[in-house]
């Protein structure tokens, strides 16, 4: 049994990953054959949910020839999706790995500008597809042209849905300064947490205190702060948890956060509690960094790493 999961990707990308021996200025850099993946926060969450044996419906804004190509890649992966007519041409992103050092260089295009008509279409589709009691995941960068508080309007369109927000920049700040009513989960990374707190969060206890304060202020029912290779901290009313990150060899950090969100939400949708969901999320994030380029977590790797990510009380 699994509650419905809806993911939203308004600024998807055709992700291309390639490798060169060395990155040097002013020279033609001969790349390897590119690996193509459908990308964007919510879409990656749906892809990882499917890899973990779950189900979701992905709402994806697509436009132009790049959008058509992206739709073909989504179908090839077997992810259930509905397309929203987006403005202009769907963006592309490029990840280049330098073979001699293993360093990754990520080039992200901004995407087309959104107007009032495109925003209205999203609200209409969300109201028609969201299911009361299910989960709605708003993840990834916001498209150009939408206001900072756009996630609040999106959440309001999903009446009765438990909303999970994983965003950054002005949208994250707005969600903290003007809390979204009934927000189920807010996730951020450690640097974002420190920027919001206005101070360094040196220890797990300091991070948990910060997250617990956001919960107490009504920002979200659960607040998660990712501390990179150290692990993940979660706070909810009367409870603070830490899940250590399993030790793995890092191949690519692309998709780790999306894999975490996918596993965490899937566990909740299956009726598991916060500690079990945090454990599964940390294992999925660690599994994702062991895969090449823009690939996400694999179920076999997640199962293998799960014992090392067991959540404990702080």
N, C-alpha and C positions, 0 to 999 in steps of 0.2 A: 504494500500500500504506500502511495506517495501523493502528497498534496500537489496541486498544479503549480508549476513554476513558469513564470513569464519573464523573459529578458528583453531589454530594450537597447538598441544600438542605433543612435542617431547620426553618428559620425564614423561609420565603418571604414575599413581600408582593405585594399588588395595588398596583402603583405608579401613582399619579395625578400628573400634571403640569399645571399651569395657570399663568396670568399675570394680574397686576393692574397697573394703572398705577403705584400707589404703596402701600406698606404703612404704614398709620397706625393707632395704637391707638384703640380705642373706636368705630370706624366699621365699617359694613357694607362689605366689600370685594367688589366685583363682579368675578368671575373669568371668564376665557375658558373655552370648552368644554374639559373635561379630556381629556388624552391618556392612555390606559391601556396599561400594559405589564405583563407578568409579571416580577416582580423577586425578588431574593435572589441572594447571591453565586454559588453553584453553578449556579443556573438561568440567570443572566446569562452565565456561562462557556459553557454549552451553546448558548445563543442566538448568542453571538459565534462559536463554533466552526462552527455551521451557516452563518452569514453568510460565513465564510472558506472554505467549501466542504468542511468536515470533518464527521465523524460522531461522535456521543456518545450515551450513554444517561443521562438525568437522573432521579435519584431525588428526588422532591419530596414533602414532608409537607404534606398538604392537609386542611382541615376546614371544615365549615359551608358556608353559601351563598357566602361570599367564596372559599372553596376551589374550589367548583364553577365560579365565574366565572373564577377564575385558570386552572383546567384548560382552559376554553374558549379562553382567550387563548394558552395554550401550544400547543394543537392548531392554532390558526389560523396560528401561526408555523412549523408543520411540525417542531417539535422532538420527538424520540422520548423519551418519559418513562414512568415508572412512579410511581404515587401511593402514598404511605405514609399510612395513616390517622393523622392528627395529632390532638392534643387540642384541643377548643374550636374557635374560629373563627380561620381564617387572618387574619393581620394586614393592615393597609393602611399605606401610606406616602404622603406628600404632598410634592411639590416645587413651590414657588411662586416664580416669577421676577418681580422688580419691574421693570416696563417702563422706568421713568425712569432707573434706575441699572444694570440688568443683573444686580443681585445676586440670588443664589439662597438661598432659605430652605427647609431640608429638615426635615420633621417625621416621625419614625420611631416607630411604636408598638412596644411590646415583644414582642407575640405571646403565645400561650397557654402555660401552665405545663406542663412535661413531667414525667411520672412514670416509674416503673420499667417499666410495661407498654409505654409508647411506646418507651422506649429498647430494650427487648428486641426489638420488632418491627423496629427499624432494624438491629440486629445480624444478625438472621435474613435479612433481605432483602439486606444487603451480602454476606454469605457466599454467597448463592445467585447473585448477579449479577456480582460482581467476577471479573475474568479474570486469571490469572497472566500476567505479562509486560505487562499493560496499565497504564493510568494511572488513578488514583483521585484526584479533586479534592475536597478538603474546604475549602469557601470560604464566607465570610460570617459573620454573627453567630451565636453559639450560642443556642438557645432558653432561656428561663427554666426553671430546675429541673434543669439538667444540671451536673455538676461541671466544674471548670476543666480537668481532665485528660481530658475526654470525647473529644477528638480522638485520644488515644492508644488508647482502647478501640475507636474506629471504625477506626483503621488496623489494629489487630490482627485485626479481622473480615475484612479484605481480604487474606488470605494470598497472597503472591506478587505483589501489585499494587504498583506504584511510586506512592507517595502524595505528593501535592502539597498543602501546607497554606498557606492564606492566611487568617489570622484575626487577632484583635486582643484587647486587654485581658488578662483573667486567663488565657484559653486560650493566648494567645501566650506569656505569661510562663511558664506551666506547661510548654509545649513546649521552652522554652530551659533552664529549671531542671532538668527531668527529661526528657531527650531521648527522642523516640519512636524505637524501634529501626527502622533501615532507612529512615528518612524520606528521600525523594528530593529534595524541594525545600521550602524554607521561604521565604516572601515576606513582607515588611513594608514600611511606608513609613518615611521618614526620621525623623519624630518618634518613632515606635515604636522605631526603632533607637537613637536617643539616650536614650530612657527605659531601655532594656535595658542600654545601655553605661554609663549614669550620667554621661554627659558629652556635650558638643557634638561633632558630627561635621562639622567645618567644611569639610573638603576631600574630594575623591574618594578620595585615598589613605587618609584616616582611616576613611572608610566601608568601603573595601575591606579594610583591616586588621581592622576589627570583624567583617565578614562572614567573612573567612578564619579568624579565631579561632573563630567558631562552627562552621565546618566542621572545624577541627582538634579541637574538643571533641566531635565526633560528633553535633552537633545535627541536621545534615542533610548530604546529599551535596553539595547546592548551596544557597547562601543568596543571596537577592536582596534588595537594599534600593533602594526607589524614592526618588529625590531630586527628585520633583515635575517642574517645568519644565526642570530640568537634565538629567535622564535617569535611567538605571538602572544599578546596579552589581551584578555577580555574582561570587561566589567559589566555586571548587571546588578540589579537591586540586591544588596546583601551578599554579593559573591564576586570574587576576583580570581581569575584563573590565568595560568601560564602554560603554554605548550611549547616545549623545546623543538627547535628545528633539527631534524636528523642530519647527521654528517654525511655529506655526499660530495662527489667531484662535480664542480659547477662547469657545465658546458655552455649554457645560455640562460640568462635570467629572464628572457622574454616569456611572458605568460604565467609567471609564478603567482602573481597576485590574482589573476583571473582564475587560475586553477584552485587557489585557496577559496575564493568566493564560491565557486561551483561546488566544491566538496562540502563546505560549511552549510550552504543553503540546502543541498541535497540531503544532508543528514537531518536537518531540521524538518524538511518536508517528509522524511520517513519516520518522524516521531522521536528522533533521538534528542538527548538534552544538550545543553550548551557545551559541556565538557567533551562529550563524544564528538560533537560537531567541530569543536576547536581542534581536537586531535586529528580528525580526518582532514581538515583544512591544512594543517601544518604538514602532514604527510604528503598531501597533493602538491603543495607548493614546492617541497623538497624534490618530489618526483619530477616536477616540471623543469627544474633547472638542470636535470641530467639529460634532457633531450636537446636535439639540435635546433638551432635557429628559432623559428616561430612555432614549433611543435609544442604541444601541451603535455599534461601528465598522462601516464599510462596506468591502467588499473592494476596491473601486476606489480609495478613499482610502488604504487601507493600501498598495496597490501603488505609488501615486504617492509616498508618503512614505518608502518603504523605503530608497532610497539615502541619505537624510539621517540614518538611524538606524544606520548600519553600526557594529557593535561593534568595539572595538579593545582591545588588551591594556593593562593598567595596570601 
